[in-house]
Amino acid sequence: MPVWLREYSWRQSPSAVYLSLPVRGLRVTPDSIFCTEQYLKVSIPPFLFEAILYAPIDDTNSTAKIGNGNIFFTLYKKEAAMWDSLTLENATKEKLQCLRENAVLKAHERAKEETEAKKVTKQEHKKYALEATMKLEEAERKRIEDLKEKERQKVTKELELWKKQQQDAEKQRRAQKEVELHQQVEQLKEKKKEKIDKARIPSEVTSKTRLKTARGHGSHTVFSENLKEEQLPAPRSAATIKINFTSRVFPTALRESRVAEEEEWLRKQAEARRTISADLSELEDLKEEEKNPDWLKDKGNKMFATGDYLGAVNAYNLAVRLNNKLPLLYLNRAACHLKLRNLHKAIEDSSKALELLRPPVPDNENARVKAYVRRGTAFCQLELYIEGLQDYEAALKIDPNNKIIEEDAEKIRHLIQGTTQDS
């Protein structure tokens, strides 16, 4: 049951009512006060003050001040008049209940209206902010466009100036070339004239010597000896020497290579690139790049690098269906099966890769080493250590300087020795 606050004091003027309610020792907040046109309520559980006012008031402009253990109300009357009492007297319970319900209903409606008004105001503010933002963006866009236009004009001017400079430089180069050409022509003319003069002088000398010899064969003078032409050998003729080198694909010299095996390996590689082993109707919906085994191999490599081993296996499977002659497809799929613990499939793919990597040539050494190591790893995980050791030793024969493979082979030997001692 609530404890009613009965002590209060009030006074009035024709336009307002001043009410003082003592609440000393109680914690009052604005939420504790509820006021409408004809209903005033102060709820401080378990204390309660309630008043059905004598006449309607302007609850919008009315105020309540909390302080010094009192709540001081200033209630402005809607109609200027003097009240006979603060509260409505001689009212039945039904009427009081009706006034309370109406007051609460009006308060709810007013709160709803205020909420709607706030919502509308908020939307207006958002709209205004959006319009202001759009204006700012438009101004910024216009500023950027102006800057771009100025920069474009500047670049255009610089380009035109550069073109003009290039044209002037080209004209200067042409004029210089013409001068040089003219000088070369003049030099050629002078050389030709000198040659003609030189050719004319010996002819005259020979004619004089002939006359002297005609007069007498025994008359040899000093002048005739000086005028003898010096006999020089003819210059060598120019020619082009063609040198043919043996075409080689492999880095080793021809004398050190096994030509037949290398040619067979190159033929098998070319045939593998040309062969399409799958002509299936379900592959018609694939894109053009998805029908390329090399593209599928690269896609599988990327999936393997990200840890998607099942996706990589699917990519390699489709590539194998398109072309079953590429050893790298089986080799990479064997690595995926090792990660997925599909050990028997890893052994099958490694063996197929080794079969396609024949004949053994320097070009496929790395691939053969990987195939032997992966098959050997699968054998060891199946506890077939002897077969695994054989594959590791085969890999060491190809790459004897690989320390990692050598260490793994040594570990397998220790395992075989330990298994033998236990048995």
C-alpha positions as CSV (number, residue, x, y, z in Angstrom):
1,M,0.0,0.0,0.0
2,P,1.3,3.5,-0.9
3,V,2.0,6.1,1.8
4,W,0.0,9.2,0.9
5,L,1.7,12.6,1.2
6,R,-1.0,14.9,2.7
7,E,1.1,17.8,3.8
8,Y,1.4,20.6,1.2
9,S,0.9,24.3,1.0
10,W,-0.4,26.3,-1.9
11,R,-1.3,29.9,-2.9
12,Q,-2.7,31.4,-6.1
13,S,-3.0,34.4,-8.3
14,P,-5.6,35.0,-11.1
15,S,-3.1,33.4,-13.6
16,A,-1.1,30.8,-11.6
17,V,-1.1,28.4,-8.7
18,Y,2.0,27.9,-6.6
19,L,2.2,24.6,-4.8
20,S,5.0,23.5,-2.3
21,L,5.2,19.8,-1.5
22,P,7.8,18.8,1.3
23,V,9.8,15.7,0.4
24,R,12.7,15.9,2.8
25,G,14.8,12.8,3.0
26,L,13.4,11.4,-0.3
27,R,15.3,11.0,-3.5
28,V,13.3,12.9,-6.2
29,T,14.0,12.8,-10.0
30,P,12.2,14.4,-12.9
31,D,10.8,10.9,-13.7
32,S,9.0,10.9,-10.4
33,I,6.6,13.8,-11.5
34,F,3.7,13.3,-13.8
35,C,1.5,16.3,-14.8
36,T,-1.4,16.8,-17.3
37,E,-4.0,19.5,-17.7
38,Q,-6.0,18.5,-14.6
39,Y,-4.0,15.7,-13.0
40,L,-0.8,16.0,-10.9
41,K,1.1,13.0,-9.5
42,V,4.4,12.6,-7.6
43,S,5.5,9.0,-7.1
44,I,8.4,8.3,-4.8
45,P,7.9,4.6,-3.8
46,P,6.4,4.0,-1.3
47,F,5.3,7.6,-1.0
48,L,2.6,9.0,-3.4
49,F,1.0,12.4,-3.9
50,E,-2.0,12.7,-6.2
51,A,-4.2,15.7,-7.0
52,I,-7.2,16.2,-9.3
53,L,-6.9,19.9,-10.0
54,Y,-9.8,22.3,-9.7
55,A,-9.5,23.6,-13.2
56,P,-7.3,22.9,-16.3
57,I,-3.8,24.2,-16.4
58,D,-1.2,24.8,-19.1
59,D,1.0,21.8,-18.5
60,T,3.4,22.7,-21.3
61,N,4.6,26.0,-19.6
62,S,4.1,24.9,-16.0
63,T,7.3,24.1,-14.1
64,A,8.5,22.1,-11.1
65,K,11.7,22.9,-9.2
66,I,13.3,20.3,-6.9
67,G,15.5,21.5,-4.0
68,N,16.0,22.0,-0.3
69,G,13.7,19.0,0.5
70,N,10.8,20.5,-1.4
71,I,9.1,20.3,-4.8
72,F,7.9,23.8,-5.8
73,F,5.3,23.8,-8.6
74,T,4.3,26.8,-10.7
75,L,1.1,25.9,-12.5
76,Y,-0.2,28.3,-15.0
77,K,-4.0,28.5,-15.3
78,K,-5.7,28.2,-18.8
79,E,-8.3,30.7,-17.7
80,A,-7.6,33.5,-15.4
81,A,-9.8,33.0,-12.3
82,M,-9.5,32.3,-8.6
83,W,-10.0,28.7,-7.5
84,D,-12.1,27.8,-4.5
85,S,-9.7,24.9,-3.7
86,L,-6.6,23.2,-5.1
87,T,-8.3,19.9,-5.8
88,L,-11.7,19.0,-7.2
89,E,-14.0,18.2,-4.2
90,N,-17.1,16.1,-3.9
91,A,-16.1,14.0,-6.9
92,T,-17.1,10.3,-7.0
93,K,-14.5,7.5,-7.3
94,E,-15.8,6.7,-10.8
95,K,-15.2,10.3,-11.9
96,L,-11.7,10.4,-10.3
97,Q,-10.9,7.1,-12.0
98,C,-12.1,8.5,-15.3
99,L,-10.1,11.7,-14.9
100,R,-6.9,9.6,-14.1
101,E,-7.4,7.4,-17.2
102,N,-8.1,10.4,-19.4
103,A,-5.0,12.1,-18.1
104,V,-2.8,9.0,-18.7
105,L,-4.3,8.5,-22.2
106,K,-3.7,12.2,-23.1
107,A,-0.1,11.9,-21.8
108,H,0.4,8.8,-24.0
109,E,-1.0,10.6,-27.0
110,R,1.2,13.6,-26.4
111,A,4.3,11.4,-25.9
112,K,3.4,9.7,-29.2
113,E,3.0,13.0,-31.0
114,E,6.3,14.2,-29.5
115,T,8.0,11.0,-30.7
116,E,6.5,11.5,-34.2
117,A,7.6,15.1,-34.2
118,K,11.1,14.2,-33.1
119,K,11.1,11.5,-35.8
120,V,10.0,14.0,-38.5
121,T,12.5,16.6,-37.2
122,K,15.3,13.9,-37.3
123,Q,14.3,13.0,-40.9
124,E,14.4,16.7,-41.8
125,H,17.8,17.0,-40.2
126,K,19.0,13.9,-42.1
127,K,17.6,15.3,-45.3
128,Y,19.3,18.7,-44.7
129,A,22.6,17.0,-43.8
130,L,22.3,14.8,-47.0
131,E,21.6,17.9,-49.1
132,A,24.5,19.7,-47.5
133,T,26.8,16.7,-48.1
134,M,25.6,16.5,-51.7
135,K,26.3,20.2,-52.2
136,L,29.8,19.8,-50.6
137,E,30.5,16.8,-52.8
138,E,29.2,18.6,-55.9
139,A,31.4,21.6,-55.0
140,E,34.4,19.2,-54.4
141,R,33.7,17.4,-57.7
142,K,33.5,20.7,-59.6
143,R,36.8,21.8,-57.9
144,I,38.5,18.6,-59.0
145,E,37.1,18.9,-62.5
146,D,38.4,22.5,-62.7
147,L,41.8,21.3,-61.5
148,K,41.7,18.5,-64.1
149,E,40.8,21.0,-66.8
150,K,43.6,23.3,-65.8
151,E,46.0,20.5,-65.7
152,R,44.9,19.2,-69.0
153,Q,45.3,22.7,-70.6
154,K,48.7,23.0,-69.0
155,V,49.7,19.6,-70.3
156,T,48.3,20.4,-73.7
157,K,50.3,23.6,-73.8
158,E,53.5,21.8,-72.8
159,L,52.8,19.1,-75.4
160,E,52.3,21.7,-78.1
161,L,55.5,23.5,-77.0
162,W,57.4,20.2,-77.0
163,K,56.1,19.4,-80.5
164,K,57.2,22.8,-81.7
165,Q,60.6,22.3,-80.2
166,Q,60.8,18.9,-81.8
167,Q,59.8,20.3,-85.2
168,D,62.4,23.1,-84.8
169,A,65.1,20.6,-83.8
170,E,64.1,18.4,-86.8
171,K,64.4,21.4,-89.1
172,Q,67.8,22.1,-87.7
173,R,68.9,18.5,-88.1
174,R,67.7,18.5,-91.7
175,A,69.5,21.7,-92.5
176,Q,72.6,20.4,-90.9
177,K,72.3,17.1,-92.8
178,E,71.8,19.1,-96.0
179,V,75.0,21.1,-95.3
180,E,76.9,17.9,-94.5
181,L,75.6,16.2,-97.6
182,H,76.6,19.2,-99.7
183,Q,80.1,19.1,-98.1
184,Q,80.4,15.4,-98.8
185,V,79.3,16.0,-102.4
186,E,81.9,18.7,-102.8
187,Q,84.6,16.5,-101.3
188,L,83.6,13.7,-103.6
189,K,83.8,16.1,-106.6
190,E,87.3,17.2,-105.5
191,K,88.5,13.7,-105.0
192,K,87.2,12.7,-108.4
193,K,88.9,15.7,-109.9
194,E,92.1,14.7,-108.2
195,K,91.8,11.2,-109.5
196,I,91.3,12.4,-113.0
197,D,94.3,14.7,-112.8
198,K,96.5,11.9,-111.4
199,A,95.3,9.6,-114.2
200,R,96.1,12.3,-116.8
201,I,99.7,12.9,-115.6
202,P,100.8,9.3,-115.8
203,S,99.3,9.0,-119.3
204,E,101.3,12.0,-120.4
205,V,104.5,10.6,-118.8
206,T,104.0,7.2,-120.5
207,S,103.5,9.0,-123.9
208,K,106.8,10.8,-123.4
209,T,108.6,7.6,-122.4
210,R,107.3,5.9,-125.4
211,L,108.6,8.7,-127.6
212,K,112.1,8.3,-126.0
213,T,112.1,4.6,-126.4
214,A,111.1,5.0,-130.0
215,R,114.2,7.2,-130.4
216,G,116.5,4.7,-128.9
217,H,116.2,1.7,-126.6
218,G,119.6,2.3,-125.0
219,S,118.9,5.8,-123.8
220,H,117.9,5.5,-120.0
221,T,117.9,8.7,-118.1
222,V,117.2,9.6,-114.5
223,F,113.8,11.1,-115.3
224,S,112.6,7.9,-116.9
225,E,113.5,5.8,-113.8
226,N,111.6,8.3,-111.5
227,L,108.5,8.1,-113.6
228,K,108.1,4.4,-113.4
229,E,104.8,3.4,-111.9
230,E,104.9,1.5,-108.6
231,Q,103.3,-1.9,-109.1
232,L,100.9,-2.6,-106.1
233,P,99.0,-5.8,-105.4
234,A,95.2,-5.8,-106.0
235,P,93.0,-5.5,-102.8
236,R,91.2,-8.5,-101.4
237,S,87.6,-9.2,-102.4
238,A,84.9,-9.0,-99.6
239,A,82.9,-12.1,-98.8
240,T,80.5,-13.5,-96.1
241,I,81.5,-16.6,-94.1
242,K,78.5,-18.6,-92.8
243,I,78.9,-20.6,-89.5
244,N,76.3,-23.2,-88.5
245,F,75.9,-24.3,-84.9
246,T,74.3,-27.6,-83.8
247,S,70.8,-26.8,-82.4
248,R,70.5,-28.0,-78.8
249,V,67.6,-28.1,-76.4
250,F,69.5,-29.6,-73.5
251,P,72.4,-27.8,-71.7
252,T,74.9,-30.6,-72.1
253,A,77.2,-30.7,-75.1
254,L,76.3,-32.9,-78.0
255,R,79.3,-35.3,-77.4
256,E,78.2,-35.9,-73.8
257,S,74.5,-36.4,-74.5
258,R,72.4,-39.4,-75.3
259,V,70.8,-38.0,-78.5
260,A,68.3,-40.8,-79.1
261,E,66.9,-40.7,-75.5
262,E,66.7,-36.9,-75.6
263,E,64.9,-36.9,-78.9
264,E,62.5,-39.5,-77.7
265,W,61.8,-37.4,-74.5
266,L,61.1,-34.2,-76.6
267,R,58.8,-36.2,-78.9
268,K,56.8,-37.5,-76.0
269,Q,56.5,-34.0,-74.5
270,A,55.3,-32.5,-77.8
271,E,52.8,-35.4,-78.2
272,A,51.6,-34.8,-74.6
273,R,50.9,-31.2,-75.4
274,R,49.0,-32.0,-78.5
275,T,47.0,-34.9,-77.2
276,I,43.5,-34.4,-75.8
277,S,42.4,-37.7,-74.3
278,A,38.9,-36.6,-73.3
279,D,36.2,-35.7,-75.8
280,L,33.3,-35.9,-73.4
281,S,29.9,-34.3,-73.8
282,E,29.8,-33.1,-70.1
283,L,32.9,-31.0,-70.8
284,E,31.1,-28.9,-73.4
285,D,29.8,-26.5,-70.7
286,L,33.3,-25.6,-69.5
287,K,34.9,-22.3,-70.4
288,E,37.7,-22.2,-72.9
289,E,40.4,-21.8,-70.3
290,E,38.9,-24.6,-68.2
291,K,39.6,-27.0,-71.1
292,N,43.3,-26.2,-71.0
293,P,45.3,-28.8,-68.9
294,D,48.0,-26.3,-68.2
295,W,45.5,-23.8,-66.8
296,L,43.9,-26.5,-64.6
297,K,47.4,-27.5,-63.4
298,D,48.1,-24.0,-62.3
299,K,44.7,-23.7,-60.6
300,G,45.4,-27.0,-58.7
301,N,48.9,-25.6,-57.7
302,K,47.2,-22.5,-56.2
303,M,44.6,-24.6,-54.3
304,F,47.4,-26.8,-53.0
305,A,49.3,-23.7,-51.8
306,T,46.2,-22.5,-49.9
307,G,45.6,-25.9,-48.3
308,D,42.6,-26.9,-50.4
309,Y,43.8,-30.4,-51.2
310,L,40.5,-31.8,-52.3
311,G,39.9,-28.9,-54.7
312,A,43.4,-29.4,-56.1
313,V,42.7,-33.1,-56.6
314,N,39.5,-32.3,-58.6
315,A,41.4,-29.8,-60.7
316,Y,44.2,-32.4,-61.5
317,N,41.5,-35.1,-62.2
318,L,39.9,-32.9,-64.8
319,A,43.3,-32.1,-66.3
320,V,44.2,-35.8,-66.5
321,R,40.9,-36.5,-68.3
322,L,41.8,-33.8,-70.8
323,N,45.4,-35.0,-71.3
324,N,46.8,-38.1,-69.7
325,K,50.3,-37.7,-71.0
326,L,51.6,-35.0,-68.8
327,P,53.7,-36.4,-65.9
328,L,53.4,-33.3,-63.7
329,L,49.7,-33.8,-63.3
330,Y,50.2,-37.2,-61.7
331,L,53.2,-35.9,-59.7
332,N,51.2,-33.0,-58.2
333,R,48.2,-35.2,-57.6
334,A,50.4,-37.6,-55.7
335,A,51.5,-34.7,-53.4
336,C,47.8,-34.0,-52.7
337,H,47.1,-37.7,-51.9
338,L,50.0,-37.7,-49.5
339,K,48.4,-34.7,-47.6
340,L,45.0,-36.4,-47.6
341,R,46.6,-39.8,-46.4
342,N,45.4,-41.5,-49.6
343,L,48.7,-43.4,-49.6
344,H,47.9,-46.1,-52.2
345,K,46.7,-43.5,-54.7
346,A,49.9,-41.5,-54.0
347,I,51.9,-44.6,-55.0
348,E,49.9,-45.1,-58.1
349,D,50.2,-41.5,-59.3
350,S,54.0,-41.4,-58.5
351,S,54.5,-44.7,-60.5
352,K,52.5,-43.3,-63.4
353,A,54.6,-40.1,-63.4
354,L,57.8,-42.2,-63.4
355,E,56.5,-44.2,-66.3
356,L,55.8,-41.0,-68.3
357,L,59.2,-39.5,-67.3
358,R,61.0,-42.0,-69.4
359,P,63.6,-41.9,-70.9
360,P,65.6,-40.3,-68.1
361,V,67.3,-37.1,-69.4
362,P,68.6,-34.0,-67.6
363,D,65.5,-32.1,-68.4
364,N,63.3,-34.3,-66.1
365,E,65.8,-35.0,-63.3
366,N,63.9,-32.8,-60.7
367,A,60.6,-34.4,-61.6
368,R,62.0,-37.9,-61.2
369,V,63.5,-37.0,-57.8
370,K,60.1,-35.7,-56.6
371,A,58.3,-38.8,-57.9
372,Y,60.7,-41.2,-56.1
373,V,60.6,-39.2,-52.9
374,R,56.8,-39.0,-52.8
375,R,56.4,-42.7,-53.6
376,G,59.0,-43.6,-51.0
377,T,57.2,-41.4,-48.4
378,A,53.9,-43.2,-49.1
379,F,55.7,-46.6,-48.7
380,C,57.2,-45.5,-45.4
381,Q,53.8,-44.3,-44.1
382,L,52.4,-47.7,-45.0
383,E,55.4,-49.2,-43.0
384,L,56.9,-50.7,-46.2
385,Y,60.3,-49.3,-45.3
386,I,62.4,-51.5,-47.7
387,E,60.4,-50.3,-50.7
388,G,60.6,-46.7,-49.4
389,L,64.4,-46.9,-48.9
390,Q,64.8,-48.2,-52.5
391,D,62.9,-45.1,-53.9
392,Y,65.0,-42.7,-51.7
393,E,68.2,-44.4,-52.9
394,A,67.0,-44.0,-56.5
395,A,66.4,-40.3,-55.8
396,L,69.9,-40.0,-54.3
397,K,71.4,-41.5,-57.5
398,I,69.9,-38.7,-59.5
399,D,70.7,-36.0,-57.0
400,P,73.5,-37.2,-54.8
401,N,74.1,-33.7,-53.2
402,N,70.6,-33.4,-51.7
403,K,71.3,-33.5,-47.9
404,I,67.6,-33.7,-46.9
405,I,66.9,-36.8,-49.0
406,E,70.1,-38.4,-47.6
407,E,69.1,-37.7,-44.0
408,D,65.6,-39.1,-44.6
409,A,67.2,-42.3,-46.2
410,E,69.4,-42.7,-43.1
411,K,66.3,-42.4,-40.8
412,I,64.6,-45.2,-42.9
413,R,67.7,-47.4,-42.5
414,H,67.6,-47.0,-38.7
415,L,63.9,-47.9,-38.8
416,I,64.6,-51.0,-40.8
417,Q,67.4,-52.0,-38.4
418,G,65.1,-51.4,-35.4
419,T,62.3,-53.5,-37.0
420,T,64.7,-56.3,-37.7
421,Q,66.1,-56.4,-34.2
422,D,62.5,-56.5,-32.7
423,S,61.6,-59.4,-34.9
